[in-house]
Amino acid sequence: MSIQEIDLQHCGVSHAICCFVNVEEGWIVDPGPEVCHQTLLAALPEDFVPQAILLTHIHFDHAGATGRLLQRWPSAEVWVHERGAKHLIDPERLVASATRVYGDDFARLWGEVVPVPKDRVKVVTGLEYLEGWQVQYTPGHASHHVSYYHDATETAFAGDVAGVRVLDGPVFPPTPPPDIDLDRWQESIDLVQSWAPQALALTHFGTYTDVDVHLDALREGLTSWGEFARTTDEGGYATAVRGYINEQIHDPVTRAAYEQANPPSTLWAGMNRYWTKKTATGGA
């Protein structure tokens, strides 16, 4: 059984966003941003019609193309966590919020976010077993994040909760606002590991079989970078991240992929929001 990895070449950058497809079983995991949907379609057989599009979460780099693809495949079912479903059906507030952040860059980065018909949405909460898939609720990166375990291939499709890793580069935590929760993220890593998967499928980027080594590195990174975020500011954090990536990676193509997949300038704000909330509620 073959899982196809499709490099969506986001903004012309290789190894930044990966979409996973199984043509035989008729499913897609995380179809990517709308701006890349033609790249996805070009990599698929012309007569391919998926039965299901599985979303780990609704961030535009993972799910932005979903509504556009439903125009082509109106019979496809979209799996999404209950907290994210309403924003797929009516993305207006989500787009407005993101446009305030990205400004004129929104269209270039993400394209048009087309609503998903309500009757095509299958809401999941975690703990489901659906057609050869196990579903777990895995917050930490996003409050509406789920991960999927595919029984037939023993692969965990873990979205961003399993981190960012490109080729031979390091495992790094993606921590944009607003939903970062380092405590729940560590628990979610435990849930993914409890499946004992033979492989991890990462949207950023690709499939890795050294599962325990990978997840241990992510645990350590969440702890160390989380602590560092408490003692620095946005500029200092971004500079440190770029310095670390450049120290670990000498290939400019791989460096560019990390920058595109996990922009350093976006990461401190998520950490800072987590620590601010934790302090306000009496946490350490």
N, C-alpha and C positions, 0 to 999 in steps of 0.2 A: 504494500500500500504506500503510495507516494504522496508526500506532503511537498507541495511546490512553494518555494520561497520566491517572492516577487519583490525586487528592489524597485521602489516607486520613484527613485531618482528625484527626490523632493528638491525643488529649486535647482535642479541640475547636479545635486550632490549625491554621490553613491554611498551606500551603506548607512543612510540616515533613517529611513523608514522602510520596514519590511511588512509585507502582507503575506499571510499564509493561506493556501488554498489546497483543497483536495477535490479534484475534478470527479473522481470515481464516486465518492460519497456525497458530493454536492454541497460543500460548505466553504465559507470564507471566514477567517478570523482577522478582525481589525483591518478594514479596507483602506484606511488612510484618509488623507485630506481630499476634498473635492477637486482641488487644483491638479491632483495626480490621477484622477479616475480614468482618463484615457490611457495612461501608461498601464494601469491595471488591466483594462479591457484588452489592450493590444497583446498582453501576455497570456490571454486565455483563449481557448477554442471559441470560434464564433457562435457555435450552437450551445455553449455552456449556459445553463440556468441553475443557479444555486438554490438549494432548498432552504438554507439558513445562512444568515450573516451573524456571526457571534462577535459581540463587542465586549472587550474587557472594561472599557469606560468610554465616556463620550467626549473626551478632549479631541480637538479638531484633527490632530495628527494621527489619531486612531480611528475616528468615526465620522469625520466630516463629510466623506463621500457617500454615506449611507443613503440619504434621501435621493441623491442623484441616481444612484444605482437602482433604487426601487422604481424609478421611472422606466428603466430598461427591463427590470425583473420584478414586475408587480406581484408575483406570486410568492416571492421569497419572504421568509419569516426572519425578524430581527430580534435577537436575544440581547437583553440589556437589563442591568439592575434597576430595581424599582425607583431608586432615587434619581436615575438618569433618564428614565423613560419619558417623563413630561417634557424634557428639554429637546428630545428627538422629535416629538410630536409638534411642539411649538418652540422653535429655537430662537425666537425674537429676543428674549431677555439675555440669553447666553451670548448671542451675537453682539448685542448692544454693549454688554459688559466687556467683551473681548475687543471690540472696536475702540473702546476708550483706552485700552492698553496698547494695541498695535497701531492704531491710527490708520494712516494711508497704506501701511504695510499689510493690512488684514487681507485684502483681496489677493495680493501677490503671494502671500504665504498659504492661505487656506481656501481661497475661491468662494463660491456661493454655497451657503448652507441651506439645503432644500429640506423642508419638513418631511418626516416619515409618516405615512398614513397610520392612524391609530390601530386599525384592524390588522396591521402587519407586525405589531410589536408584541413580543412574548416577554413578559416580565419575569425576571428571576430574582431570587433573594439570597441564594446560597443553599447548600445542602440538597439541591436537586440532583436527580439522576435522569438524564434525558438522552435517549437515543444513542447510547454509547459514550456519553459525556458525563463527567462528574463536575459539579459546579460548587465553588466555595466563594463566600463573601470575603474579600481580601482588601480592606481599607488600609490607609497609611499614605499612599500617594494621592488617592482621591477617595472621598467618602462613598462613592458609588462604584467602586472598583470590584470586579469579580475576576476569578481565574478559572480556567477550564482544564480538566484532565481528560485526554482522549485515550480511552481504554485500548483501542486497537494498536496504537503506536507507543503507548506509555509515555506520552509527551504532555508536559504542562505548558499551556499557553497562558503566560502570567503577565502579559501587558507590561506595565511599568513597575509593578510591585516587585519584580525580579531584577530591576535595575537596567542600566544601560551598559552595553559592552559591544565593542566593534572590533572584529577580527582578533588580533592578539593583544588588544588594549586592555586596560583595567576595568573592573566592575565599578560603576559609579552610580550613586543615587540621584534620580531626577526629582527635584524638590521645588517646583513652582507653586505659588499660592493658588487657591486658598485653603486646601484641605490637608496639608501635611500633618501627619500625626505619627511621630517616631515610635511611640509605644505600641500603637496598633499595627504599625508596619512590621515591627519585629514579630508580633504574633502572627501576622499574615505570612511571613517567611516560614514560620513553623508549620502553618497549614499547608503551604505548597510542598514543603519538604516531607510532610507526613504521607503524601501520595507515593513517595519513593519513586519519582519519575526517572525514566532513563534519559530524558532530555528536557531542556528548557527552551521554549520558543519565545524569543524576545522581539518585540516590535522594533526595538533599537539595539542590536540588530542581528537576527539570525538564530540558529539553533546550536546549543552547546550541550555536551554530554558529561562534562565534569561538574555535575549538579551540586554536590556537597561543597566542593571547593569554591564554586561560584557563589553559592548562598552564604557561606561563611565570610567571604570577602565583602559581600553586600552588608551583612550584619556589622562587620567592623567599620565599614565606610559610613554607615548611618550613625554609628556612635561617634567616630572621630570627627567627621565633618559637622555633625550636629553640635558637638561641643565647641568646635572652632567658630561656628556661626554665632555663638553667644558672645564672643569676645571681639568681633570685627563688624564691619559695616558692608553695605552692598558692594562697593568698589573693591574693598579689601578681599572679600570672599571671591568675587569674580576673578581678580588677579591671581589669587592663590590656586583656584581651580585650573585656570589656563596654564599656570606654571607647572602644576602637577601633571596635567595631560601632556604638555610639551616635554616634560622630563621623562615620562613613561613611553612616549611614542615619538619616533623620529620620521615616520612616513607622513608627508603633508596631506595625502589623501585621507588617511585615517584621522588625522587631527581635524580636518575639515568636517568629517562625518560626526565626530563628537560635538563640535561646535554647533552643527546644524541640528543634531538630534537632541541635545541637552544644553541649550545656550547658557553659558555661565552667568550672564547678567540677570537671568530669571530665577536663579536658585536660592539666593539668600533670603528673598522676601518670604518664601514659603517656610523656611526654617524660622525666621524671625517671628512670623505670625504664630507659629506653634509655640515658641518659647514665651511670647507675650501672653497668649491664652493660658499657658500652663502656670505662669507666675500669678496671673489674675485669679486663678482658681485655687491658689495655695500649693501648687506643685513645686518641685525642686527647681 
